[in-house]
């Protein structure tokens, strides 16, 4: 029996009762013969409470100190979880990210893992103990300061440890049963996906699905670590995220799921002179302002005007910064005006099967048209088609796409489709 | 200007408002030209809350994990304090005990400092930053696990850092103005002591005075670190604890203060055969049960009986354990019976001046007699006389002693004489 890495999010360890339930689950895995390494997030609202405290003493807390503060959250949850396991008669030892050998760069608040040296974890396992590791944190290779990994950090910690330890599987426990064909809050008969490829999961995550974070899936894909997303509230099998060739052809639907994202805005630069280098100037200014652009569309210019419009989407939180950066360019570039729209949403269909199946785009767009949904922008990859629509039409668009590709079951899901912040 | 180490207890950093006040005080010290190292305890009730949480998941939390859990408390307070200093325009960097180089043995919950290697603190000071260090914690030299130092641990951290850094002074901030001639809750006109020797402070601490812990004073004495005990709520000079020869003769009262202690019990072993080795057997059994004995009195045996009584005091919390250990000896030692009394109190007068002044004992005992206080046990050192009295008579005994040696002022203290747990 090999090593199993399990990750429990904050909602799975929100209080003493849920910590004890998780402890029983961990002990059951240990009893089945596996070596168990557990990555845990901060309990419930701890992180938010600590951020509130920071804001009470400082309008802009220094990033180094904010990381020091926030890592107290996992320190509490991991020690309490180790105690709960101890009271079930099994030895558990907790380790900070630093003790577990999670080495990062020095970018506080959004550090990247650059190495994992889990010598103390291996020693604990060799002595028969269960190892509990603080998620979301590491130690900077250069400054030796404590860092946090930012969003998705605990999931990434789990996958990185699984890779470094040569684990058989990384189990991500959450408050839903797995990855669904669509958000069940929007599509009541959404179906849980039994197996899905890393590539499709990446596209889902990048386009608004909240179960797994992009960097965690990417880390797993690169290191060939199978991820098993499952509920900490039930013993049911969840969703396996694996290499595409491990998803049996008979299981492979044309479309695996429908993702949506309400977190973006759309900016249109109207009346840009249709000359070489103008678009580059615009996107250089946005890059200098540290803004990540998602979709970009440049209209075909009407031959009579030699002017064009450029539209792009970006995180809504960057909207003001981007508009200011662009306004400063107006004279030099000579565009007519800027339009800002923060009532847009993105709906994407994702599926490896679309590679070999013609007519997917037509079927998707026809379904949207039949539902009265107007398409504002389009973007595609090999295994994904995304459209930007009015935010008010997102639900209708998701349902139309879900039905058009027969993704639903006859059952209505009762669960809430949530996400983990870390 | 040299290095100043300041220690703030949990009551000085109980919430965001008090953290900001402490930050201003630290910055003022920095502005006056000193390098500042701050040792901080956990905020307010944090430690109690964490212990409650531990007890919710485990009846007997493993000591290693309890230390991991409790050290989250200082992690929070030190980061928040660093942020508050940052928002005043000064750079502050927080360090865990481990990062600050506080090396301990592996005795979780009551670790001893065996070395301090403050390289990172010195580097921070050299770069102009204020260093904030978590009190009460260190890292085990052998296991590399996080340890806590137990009661008085934060004060001891501060003094140990002051010694390792060659600081000019270790300032211990608390919620009272300094060390008093007696507890002002009992003696309303108790006087604040401006300067007192290490030796007297040790006797005061060992005999119930709660301002400074024994191990902290002992560490300071051994390393000749002046301690300045003062209030975090005022700018007044507090009490300086220094070498005896730095206490000017003209300042030196015969008696420096009156300490009292209500935390002990008295056990009397009645009718012990007056033979060689019997007492040794009794105290061997108590030592094996890890019980610290304070005062011991053996009655002169009446020649006619060849039986004697042995009385001793011990921490009340060890009472049951001691009685059980002794009861098991009854047959082998052959004593008559055991008496247990937990309604006793100890009152001590402490003063280096009593060395050269005859008649102190007589004056003390006469004052007690005049106040109607019955003396149950007596113990003396070169600079201290202690008596055990009935717990109900402790207040009367303290007041009588205080008045007998003219320790009071004409003013009545309004402050509350409290203590710090760490």
Interface residues (C-beta under 8 A of the other chain):
Chain A: X16 X19 X20 X23 X50 X53 X54 X56 X57 X58 X59 X60 X61 X62 X64 X65 X66 X68 X69 X71 X72 X73 X75 X76 X78 X79 X80 X81 X82 X83 X84 X86 X87 X92 X93 X94 X99 X120 X144
Chain B: X16 X19 X20 X23 X50 X53 X54 X56 X57 X58 X59 X60 X61 X62 X64 X65 X66 X68 X69 X71 X72 X73 X75 X76 X78 X79 X80 X81 X82 X83 X84 X86 X87 X92 X93 X94 X99 X120 X144
